[in-house]
Amino acid sequence: MDYFALESLRRNHPAWRLLAADHAPLIAGFLYQSFVQPNVRTLAQQALASRLDDLLYHLRERLGDTAFPKAATDYIDDWASDQRGWLRKYYPAGSDEPHFDLTSAAEKAIDWLLSLRQRQFVGTESRLMTVFDLLRQMAEGTEADPQTRVAELERRRSRIETEIREIREGRLNLMDPTQVKDRFLQMAATARGLLADFREVEQNFRNLDRGTRERIATWEGSKAQLLDGIFGNRDAIADSDQGKSFKAFWDFLMSPERQEELSALLDSVFGLNAVRELNPDPRLLRIHYDWLEAGEIAQRTVAKLSEQLRRYLDDQAWLENRRIMQLIREVEGHALAIRDRSPEGTFITLDEPAPRIELAMDRPLFTPPLKPSIRDQILLEGDEDVSVDALFEQVYVDKAQLAAHVRRALQTREQISLADLIADRPVEQGLAELVAYLSLAADDGKAVIDDSVTETIFWVEDAGRRRRATLPLVVFRR
């Protein structure tokens, strides 16, 4: 941390640039309220611009019309540029609308600003106990002498037996409200810190993916040498301390027993009077599901790296027409070289900058090729009483809602049959709902439909009539 290192950080690090920005209160406050506080991982451009429009409207009412003169979309694009680096702009698969995510550097700056607030309660006992527990775990976990470890376990067993005897005699050592508050605040800070760590882990994987694409775009040698270097970097990430820690954390969190244990512990702790006095954020009750969502995003980033390698391996044009591929690589290489230098003047022109509007009513009506012969006959009004109840008894099955039920059931188990799923959530729309479940299973590559085994499903209609259907065995898997 000498002068030159700090000067480089001040000029290049996005977190420092955010703190030194002219509109830092606007930027940090808006990003905190949009991403950090509600724990939102990504927002579409329209939704994010709408929120910023509302904020700018209220600020201009208090500060004057000249305050923050640019449009909301201009501010958002500026914050996502390479010169700022506070938002990440990308296009999700199957969407033409850009989406934005908070960068790890911007979240670090926001966390530092949050730490400047004066805390009404500063707990020290829980952190001291955490230090002792970590030191004890390291000392015991690295002890190679079996006798020493056995002696330590026997001392621990003696203390546990003494505590059991005291409890049976009616002597309970309970935590006072101050100790409960101290430990709860430390738990909440650590839980929220894990969400911020996920963004940094995701950014590291994204940097690896970006570097891989750059190497593929500028590579001139053989495939074997390129793949050897890429897989070497991928293994280095997986075998690093960060990669091993992330894998251990993910395996621990994916255990259904651990998820149930976390849910039970959170419900129990939130029921304590001392915790209720702190008015805790109710989102902490589902913090482990937020961890799962954040970890899944990081896993998808790793999957993109694998997909990029697969596409490169399947690139048969490399062998069939090397000249075309070489030209494409040259274009990509030039694009990377001028990535930080925007072109001057007119870069590209469009013949039609806006779409042409062609209304359906502007089209001429159909003209029959032959002149019809119309009989001179008087039409009589019918008097037959026809029931139209069938027009109002149509059944619509929401497949998206059924898919959500399947995903929710697979959060706590590896697989579930259709019969067990319907036992947990009975059929509401009859046979049409069962057909929709079969359609979901047919479209899901992980689901299994076994025609050799059948299962009988029962449901009750609105009129109280009991129905049953015999179907092939359908198993949904995670």
C-alpha positions as CSV (number, residue, x, y, z in Angstrom):
1,M,0.0,0.0,0.0
2,D,2.5,2.6,-1.1
3,Y,1.9,5.8,-3.0
4,F,2.1,4.4,-6.5
5,A,-0.2,1.4,-5.7
6,L,-2.8,3.7,-4.1
7,E,-2.5,6.1,-7.1
8,S,-3.2,3.2,-9.5
9,L,-6.2,2.1,-7.4
10,R,-7.6,5.7,-7.4
11,R,-7.4,5.9,-11.2
12,N,-8.4,2.4,-12.2
13,H,-10.5,0.7,-9.5
14,P,-14.3,1.1,-10.1
15,A,-15.0,1.2,-6.3
16,W,-12.7,4.2,-5.8
17,R,-14.1,5.9,-8.9
18,L,-17.6,5.5,-7.5
19,L,-16.7,7.1,-4.1
20,A,-15.0,10.0,-6.0
21,A,-17.8,10.5,-8.5
22,D,-19.7,13.8,-8.7
23,H,-23.0,12.2,-8.2
24,A,-21.8,9.5,-5.8
25,P,-24.8,9.9,-3.3
26,L,-27.2,9.4,-6.2
27,I,-25.4,6.4,-7.7
28,A,-24.6,4.6,-4.4
29,G,-28.1,5.2,-3.0
30,F,-29.9,4.1,-6.1
31,L,-27.8,1.0,-6.6
32,Y,-28.2,0.1,-2.9
33,Q,-32.0,0.4,-3.1
34,S,-32.3,-1.4,-6.4
35,F,-29.9,-4.3,-5.9
36,V,-28.3,-4.7,-2.5
37,Q,-31.2,-4.0,-0.1
38,P,-33.8,-6.2,-1.9
39,N,-31.1,-8.7,-2.9
40,V,-31.9,-8.5,-6.6
41,R,-29.3,-10.2,-8.9
42,T,-30.4,-8.7,-12.2
43,L,-32.9,-6.1,-13.6
44,A,-34.2,-5.4,-17.1
45,Q,-33.4,-2.0,-18.6
46,Q,-37.0,-0.9,-18.6
47,A,-37.6,-1.7,-15.0
48,L,-34.2,-0.1,-13.9
49,A,-34.8,3.0,-15.9
50,S,-38.3,3.4,-14.5
51,R,-37.0,3.2,-10.9
52,L,-34.3,5.8,-11.7
53,D,-36.9,8.1,-13.4
54,D,-39.0,8.1,-10.2
55,L,-35.9,8.9,-8.1
56,L,-34.8,11.7,-10.4
57,Y,-38.3,13.2,-10.5
58,H,-38.4,13.5,-6.6
59,L,-34.8,14.8,-6.5
60,R,-35.6,17.5,-9.1
61,E,-38.6,18.6,-7.1
62,R,-36.4,19.3,-4.1
63,L,-33.2,20.4,-5.8
64,G,-34.5,22.2,-8.9
65,D,-35.1,21.3,-12.6
66,T,-31.4,21.7,-13.4
67,A,-30.3,18.9,-11.1
68,F,-29.3,15.7,-12.9
69,P,-30.2,16.9,-16.4
70,K,-29.6,13.7,-18.3
71,A,-32.2,11.0,-19.0
72,A,-32.4,7.9,-16.8
73,T,-31.2,5.6,-19.6
74,D,-28.2,7.8,-20.3
75,Y,-27.2,7.6,-16.7
76,I,-27.6,3.8,-16.6
77,D,-25.5,3.3,-19.8
78,D,-22.8,5.6,-18.4
79,W,-22.6,3.6,-15.2
80,A,-22.3,0.4,-17.2
81,S,-19.5,1.7,-19.5
82,D,-15.9,0.5,-19.2
83,Q,-14.9,3.9,-17.8
84,R,-17.2,3.4,-14.8
85,G,-17.7,-0.3,-14.3
86,W,-20.5,0.0,-11.7
87,L,-23.1,-2.1,-13.6
88,R,-22.7,-5.0,-15.9
89,K,-24.8,-4.8,-19.1
90,Y,-25.6,-8.1,-20.9
91,Y,-28.3,-9.8,-22.9
92,P,-29.8,-13.0,-21.4
93,A,-30.4,-15.9,-23.7
94,G,-33.7,-15.5,-25.6
95,S,-34.1,-11.8,-24.7
96,D,-33.6,-8.7,-26.9
97,E,-33.8,-6.4,-23.9
98,P,-30.5,-5.6,-22.1
99,H,-30.3,-6.5,-18.4
100,F,-28.1,-5.0,-15.7
101,D,-26.3,-6.5,-12.7
102,L,-24.3,-4.8,-9.9
103,T,-20.6,-5.4,-10.1
104,S,-18.5,-6.7,-7.3
105,A,-16.5,-3.4,-7.1
106,A,-19.6,-1.3,-6.8
107,E,-20.9,-3.5,-4.0
108,K,-17.7,-3.2,-2.1
109,A,-18.0,0.6,-2.2
110,I,-21.6,0.5,-1.0
111,D,-20.6,-1.9,1.8
112,W,-17.9,0.5,2.9
113,L,-20.4,3.4,2.9
114,L,-22.7,1.3,5.0
115,S,-19.9,0.6,7.5
116,L,-19.6,4.4,8.2
117,R,-23.0,4.5,9.8
118,Q,-22.8,4.7,13.6
119,R,-24.0,1.4,15.1
120,Q,-26.2,1.5,18.1
121,F,-25.0,-1.9,19.3
122,V,-21.4,-3.1,18.8
123,G,-21.0,-6.7,19.9
124,T,-17.5,-8.0,20.8
125,E,-18.2,-11.2,22.7
126,S,-19.5,-13.2,19.8
127,R,-16.5,-12.2,17.6
128,L,-14.1,-13.2,20.4
129,M,-15.8,-16.6,20.7
130,T,-15.6,-17.0,16.9
131,V,-11.8,-16.3,17.0
132,F,-11.4,-19.0,19.7
133,D,-13.6,-21.5,17.8
134,L,-11.6,-21.0,14.6
135,L,-8.3,-21.3,16.4
136,R,-9.5,-24.4,18.1
137,Q,-10.7,-25.9,14.8
138,M,-7.4,-25.3,13.2
139,A,-5.4,-26.6,16.1
140,E,-7.4,-29.8,16.4
141,G,-7.8,-30.3,12.7
142,T,-4.1,-30.3,12.1
143,E,-3.1,-32.3,15.2
144,A,-1.3,-35.5,13.9
145,D,-0.8,-37.2,17.3
146,P,-3.6,-39.7,17.9
147,Q,-3.2,-39.6,21.7
148,T,-3.4,-35.8,21.9
149,R,-6.6,-35.9,19.8
150,V,-8.2,-38.6,21.9
151,A,-7.3,-36.7,25.1
152,E,-9.0,-33.6,23.8
153,L,-12.1,-35.6,22.8
154,E,-12.2,-37.1,26.3
155,R,-12.0,-33.7,27.9
156,R,-14.8,-32.5,25.7
157,R,-16.9,-35.5,26.6
158,S,-16.3,-34.8,30.3
159,R,-17.5,-31.3,29.9
160,I,-20.6,-32.5,28.0
161,E,-21.4,-35.1,30.7
162,T,-21.0,-32.4,33.4
163,E,-23.4,-30.1,31.5
164,I,-25.9,-32.9,31.1
165,R,-25.8,-33.6,34.8
166,E,-26.3,-30.0,35.7
167,I,-29.3,-29.8,33.3
168,R,-30.9,-32.8,34.9
169,E,-30.5,-31.2,38.3
170,G,-32.4,-28.2,37.1
171,R,-29.4,-25.8,36.6
172,L,-29.7,-24.2,33.1
173,N,-27.2,-21.7,31.8
174,L,-29.2,-19.6,29.4
175,M,-28.0,-16.7,27.3
176,D,-29.1,-13.2,28.3
177,P,-30.7,-10.9,25.8
178,T,-27.5,-9.0,25.2
179,Q,-25.6,-12.2,24.2
180,V,-28.5,-13.2,21.9
181,K,-28.5,-9.8,20.1
182,D,-24.7,-9.9,19.8
183,R,-24.7,-13.3,18.1
184,F,-27.7,-12.5,15.9
185,L,-26.2,-9.3,14.5
186,Q,-22.9,-11.1,13.7
187,M,-24.9,-13.9,12.0
188,A,-26.9,-11.4,9.9
189,A,-23.7,-9.6,8.8
190,T,-22.0,-12.8,7.9
191,A,-25.1,-14.1,6.0
192,R,-25.3,-10.9,3.9
193,G,-21.6,-10.9,3.3
194,L,-21.8,-14.3,1.7
195,L,-24.2,-12.8,-1.0
196,A,-21.5,-10.2,-1.7
197,D,-18.8,-12.8,-1.9
198,F,-20.9,-14.7,-4.6
199,R,-20.7,-11.6,-6.9
200,E,-16.9,-11.6,-6.6
201,V,-16.7,-15.3,-7.2
202,E,-19.0,-14.9,-10.2
203,Q,-16.9,-12.0,-11.5
204,N,-13.7,-14.2,-11.3
205,F,-15.4,-16.9,-13.3
206,R,-16.6,-14.3,-15.8
207,N,-13.1,-13.0,-16.2
208,L,-11.9,-16.5,-16.9
209,D,-14.6,-16.9,-19.6
210,R,-13.7,-13.5,-21.1
211,G,-10.0,-14.4,-21.2
212,T,-10.9,-17.7,-22.9
213,R,-12.9,-16.0,-25.6
214,E,-10.0,-13.5,-26.2
215,R,-7.5,-16.3,-26.5
216,I,-9.8,-18.2,-29.0
217,A,-10.3,-15.0,-31.0
218,T,-6.5,-14.3,-31.4
219,W,-5.2,-17.8,-31.5
220,E,-3.0,-18.8,-34.4
221,G,-1.6,-22.2,-33.3
222,S,-3.0,-25.7,-33.1
223,K,-6.1,-26.7,-31.2
224,A,-4.1,-29.0,-28.9
225,Q,-1.9,-26.2,-27.5
226,L,-4.9,-23.8,-27.1
227,L,-7.0,-26.4,-25.2
228,D,-4.1,-27.4,-23.1
229,G,-3.7,-23.8,-21.9
230,I,-7.5,-23.3,-21.4
231,F,-8.0,-26.5,-19.4
232,G,-4.9,-25.7,-17.4
233,N,-6.4,-22.4,-16.3
234,R,-9.8,-24.0,-15.6
235,D,-8.2,-26.6,-13.4
236,A,-6.1,-23.9,-11.7
237,I,-9.3,-22.1,-10.8
238,A,-11.0,-25.3,-9.6
239,D,-8.0,-26.4,-7.5
240,S,-7.3,-22.9,-6.0
241,D,-8.2,-22.1,-2.4
242,Q,-11.2,-20.0,-3.6
243,G,-12.4,-22.8,-5.9
244,K,-12.2,-25.5,-3.3
245,S,-13.9,-23.3,-0.7
246,F,-16.8,-22.5,-3.1
247,K,-17.2,-26.2,-4.0
248,A,-17.3,-27.2,-0.3
249,F,-19.8,-24.4,0.4
250,W,-22.0,-25.4,-2.6
251,D,-22.0,-29.2,-1.6
252,F,-22.9,-28.3,2.0
253,L,-25.7,-26.0,0.9
254,M,-27.2,-28.5,-1.6
255,S,-27.8,-31.0,1.1
256,P,-31.6,-31.2,1.7
257,E,-30.9,-32.1,5.4
258,R,-28.8,-28.9,5.8
259,Q,-31.5,-26.8,4.2
260,E,-34.2,-28.2,6.5
261,E,-31.8,-27.6,9.5
262,L,-31.1,-24.0,8.5
263,S,-34.9,-23.3,8.1
264,A,-35.6,-24.8,11.5
265,L,-32.8,-22.8,13.2
266,L,-33.9,-19.5,11.5
267,D,-37.5,-20.0,12.6
268,S,-36.4,-20.8,16.1
269,V,-34.1,-17.8,16.4
270,F,-36.6,-15.4,14.9
271,G,-39.1,-16.4,17.6
272,L,-36.8,-15.2,20.4
273,N,-38.0,-12.0,22.2
274,A,-34.5,-10.5,22.1
275,V,-34.3,-11.0,18.4
276,R,-37.7,-9.5,17.8
277,E,-36.6,-6.4,19.7
278,L,-34.0,-5.8,16.9
279,N,-36.8,-5.7,14.2
280,P,-34.7,-8.0,11.9
281,D,-35.1,-8.1,8.2
282,P,-37.6,-10.8,7.4
283,R,-35.7,-11.7,4.2
284,L,-33.1,-13.3,6.5
285,L,-35.6,-16.2,7.0
286,R,-35.0,-17.3,3.4
287,I,-31.3,-16.2,3.2
288,H,-30.3,-19.8,2.3
289,Y,-32.5,-19.7,-0.7
290,D,-30.9,-16.5,-1.8
291,W,-27.5,-18.3,-1.4
292,L,-28.8,-21.0,-3.7
293,E,-29.9,-18.5,-6.3
294,A,-26.6,-16.6,-6.2
295,G,-24.6,-19.8,-6.3
296,E,-26.7,-21.1,-9.3
297,I,-25.8,-17.9,-11.2
298,A,-22.1,-18.5,-10.5
299,Q,-22.5,-22.1,-11.7
300,R,-24.2,-20.9,-14.9
301,T,-21.2,-18.7,-15.5
302,V,-19.0,-21.7,-15.4
303,A,-21.4,-23.5,-17.7
304,K,-20.9,-20.7,-20.3
305,L,-17.2,-21.4,-20.2
306,S,-17.8,-25.1,-20.9
307,E,-20.2,-24.2,-23.7
308,Q,-17.6,-21.9,-25.3
309,L,-15.1,-24.8,-25.3
310,R,-17.7,-27.1,-26.8
311,R,-18.4,-24.7,-29.6
312,Y,-14.8,-24.4,-30.3
313,L,-14.3,-28.1,-30.5
314,D,-17.3,-28.5,-32.8
315,D,-16.0,-25.8,-35.2
316,Q,-15.6,-27.9,-38.3
317,A,-15.0,-24.8,-40.4
318,W,-11.5,-24.5,-38.8
319,L,-10.5,-27.6,-40.8
320,E,-12.7,-27.1,-43.9
321,N,-11.9,-23.4,-44.6
322,R,-9.0,-22.1,-42.6
323,R,-8.8,-18.9,-44.6
324,I,-12.3,-17.8,-43.7
325,M,-11.7,-18.6,-40.0
326,Q,-8.4,-16.7,-40.1
327,L,-10.2,-13.6,-41.5
328,I,-12.8,-13.8,-38.8
329,R,-10.1,-14.1,-36.1
330,E,-8.4,-11.0,-37.5
331,V,-11.6,-9.0,-37.3
332,E,-12.1,-10.1,-33.7
333,G,-8.5,-9.3,-32.9
334,H,-8.9,-5.8,-34.3
335,A,-12.1,-5.4,-32.4
336,L,-10.3,-6.3,-29.2
337,A,-7.5,-3.9,-30.0
338,I,-9.8,-0.9,-30.4
339,R,-12.2,-1.9,-27.6
340,D,-11.2,1.0,-25.4
341,R,-11.1,3.5,-28.2
342,S,-14.5,4.6,-29.5
343,P,-14.7,5.5,-33.2
344,E,-14.9,9.2,-34.1
345,G,-17.6,10.6,-36.4
346,T,-20.3,8.6,-38.0
347,F,-19.6,4.9,-37.3
348,I,-22.6,3.3,-39.1
349,T,-25.7,4.6,-41.0
350,L,-29.0,2.9,-41.3
351,D,-31.3,3.3,-44.4
352,E,-34.4,3.1,-42.2
353,P,-33.6,4.0,-38.6
354,A,-37.2,3.3,-37.6
355,P,-39.6,0.4,-38.5
356,R,-42.4,1.1,-41.0
357,I,-45.8,0.8,-39.5
358,E,-48.2,-1.4,-41.5
359,L,-51.6,-1.7,-39.9
360,A,-53.7,-4.7,-40.5
361,M,-56.8,-2.6,-41.3
362,D,-54.9,-0.9,-44.1
363,R,-55.0,-4.1,-46.1
364,P,-57.8,-4.4,-48.7
365,L,-60.7,-6.8,-47.9
366,F,-61.0,-10.1,-49.7
367,T,-62.6,-9.9,-53.1
368,P,-64.1,-13.2,-54.4
369,P,-63.0,-14.1,-57.9
370,L,-66.6,-14.7,-59.0
371,K,-69.7,-12.7,-58.4
372,P,-71.8,-14.6,-55.9
373,S,-75.4,-15.4,-56.7
374,I,-77.5,-14.4,-53.8
375,R,-81.0,-15.9,-53.5
376,D,-83.9,-13.6,-52.8
377,Q,-85.0,-15.4,-49.6
378,I,-86.2,-14.1,-46.3
379,L,-84.3,-15.4,-43.3
380,L,-86.4,-16.4,-40.4
381,E,-85.2,-16.0,-36.8
382,G,-84.8,-19.3,-35.0
383,D,-86.6,-20.0,-31.7
384,E,-84.7,-23.1,-30.6
385,D,-83.3,-22.9,-27.1
386,V,-79.7,-24.0,-27.3
387,S,-77.5,-24.3,-24.2
388,V,-74.3,-22.2,-24.2
389,D,-72.9,-23.4,-20.9
390,A,-70.1,-25.2,-22.8
391,L,-68.7,-21.8,-23.9
392,F,-68.2,-20.7,-20.3
393,E,-66.8,-24.0,-18.9
394,Q,-63.5,-24.0,-20.6
395,V,-60.5,-25.1,-18.5
396,Y,-57.1,-23.3,-18.8
397,V,-54.1,-24.9,-17.2
398,D,-51.2,-22.7,-16.4
399,K,-48.1,-24.8,-17.2
400,A,-45.7,-22.2,-15.8
401,Q,-47.4,-22.5,-12.4
402,L,-47.2,-26.3,-12.6
403,A,-43.5,-26.1,-13.5
404,A,-43.0,-23.8,-10.4
405,H,-44.6,-26.4,-8.2
406,V,-42.2,-29.1,-9.6
407,R,-39.1,-26.8,-9.0
408,R,-40.3,-26.0,-5.4
409,A,-40.7,-29.7,-4.6
410,L,-37.2,-30.5,-6.0
411,Q,-35.6,-28.0,-3.7
412,T,-35.8,-30.5,-0.8
413,R,-35.3,-33.8,-2.6
414,E,-33.4,-35.2,-5.5
415,Q,-36.5,-36.6,-7.4
416,I,-40.2,-36.9,-7.0
417,S,-42.9,-38.9,-8.8
418,L,-46.0,-37.4,-10.3
419,A,-48.2,-39.3,-7.7
420,D,-46.2,-37.9,-4.8
421,L,-46.3,-34.4,-6.3
422,I,-50.1,-34.6,-6.6
423,A,-50.3,-36.0,-3.1
424,D,-48.6,-32.9,-1.8
425,R,-50.6,-30.6,-4.1
426,P,-53.9,-32.2,-5.2
427,V,-55.2,-31.8,-8.8
428,E,-57.5,-28.8,-9.2
429,Q,-58.4,-28.8,-12.9
430,G,-59.0,-32.5,-13.6
431,L,-57.6,-34.5,-16.4
432,A,-56.3,-31.5,-18.3
433,E,-53.9,-30.8,-15.4
434,L,-52.5,-34.3,-15.6
435,V,-52.0,-34.0,-19.3
436,A,-50.1,-30.7,-18.6
437,Y,-47.8,-32.5,-16.2
438,L,-47.1,-35.2,-18.8
439,S,-46.3,-32.4,-21.3
440,L,-43.8,-30.9,-18.8
441,A,-42.1,-34.2,-18.3
442,A,-41.9,-34.8,-22.0
443,D,-40.2,-31.5,-22.6
444,D,-37.8,-31.9,-19.5
445,G,-34.7,-33.7,-20.5
446,K,-34.1,-34.8,-16.8
447,A,-37.6,-36.2,-16.3
448,V,-38.2,-40.0,-16.8
449,I,-41.4,-41.5,-18.2
450,D,-41.4,-45.3,-17.7
451,D,-44.1,-47.0,-19.8
452,S,-43.4,-50.4,-18.2
453,V,-44.5,-49.2,-14.8
454,T,-47.9,-47.6,-14.1
455,E,-49.2,-45.6,-11.2
456,T,-52.8,-44.7,-10.3
457,I,-53.7,-41.1,-9.4
458,F,-56.8,-40.1,-7.6
459,W,-58.5,-36.7,-7.4
460,V,-61.9,-35.3,-6.5
461,E,-63.9,-33.0,-8.8
462,D,-66.0,-30.0,-7.7
463,A,-69.2,-32.0,-7.5
464,G,-67.5,-34.4,-5.0
465,R,-67.1,-37.2,-7.5
466,R,-63.9,-39.2,-7.0
467,R,-61.9,-39.8,-10.2
468,R,-58.8,-41.9,-11.0
469,A,-56.4,-42.3,-13.8
470,T,-53.8,-44.9,-14.6
471,L,-50.6,-43.4,-16.1
472,P,-47.1,-44.4,-16.9
473,L,-44.6,-43.8,-14.1
474,V,-43.4,-40.1,-14.3
475,V,-40.4,-39.1,-12.2
476,F,-39.2,-35.5,-12.1
477,R,-35.5,-35.1,-11.2
478,R,-33.4,-32.1,-10.2
